[in-house]
Amino acid sequence: MSFLSGYALGVINYRMFVRMIEQVASEPVEKGVRNKVVKAGIFRHLFVFLAGIYLVRGAGFAPFGLCGGLLLATYMCRYRSWRAQQ
């Protein structure tokens, strides 16, 4: 269960990252773009960190399986994106 939760959290993390980049790329270049990217990146990392802490503390999941699932999901999502571009 811990591993599956970490995997789901990794997929959500990566999709938030892709949406953030797509939104910034679709907007015309302006001075505040860097500011938006930094704020969105901080929010994304904070969300994943707090969700991980909640899952470890609140649900009693082991952190090692959670971290492994998170890393595997992020790797798989990036690998799929890379394969789609090839």
JOBEL-V778555 format. One record per pair of residues at least 12 apart in sequence whose ideal C-beta (glycine too) atoms are under 7 Angstrom apart, sorted by sequence separation. I is the first residue (numbers start at 1). J is the second residue. D is the distance in whole Angstrom. If there is no record, write none. Layout:
((I J D) (I J D))
This chain:
((24 36 6) (24 37 6) (52 66 6) (20 40 4) (20 44 7) (17 44 6) (16 44 5) (13 44 7) (13 48 5) (9 48 6) (9 51 6) (9 52 7) (5 55 5) (5 61 6) (2 61 4) (6 65 6) (10 69 6) (14 73 7) (1 61 6) (2 62 5) (6 66 4) (10 70 4) (14 74 6) (5 66 6) (6 67 6) (9 70 6) (10 71 7) (13 74 6) (3 65 4) (6 68 6) (7 69 4) (10 72 7) (11 73 5) (2 65 3) (6 69 3) (10 73 3) (14 77 4) (2 66 5) (5 69 7) (6 70 4) (10 74 5) (3 68 6) (4 69 6) (7 72 6) (3 69 4) (7 73 4) (11 77 6))
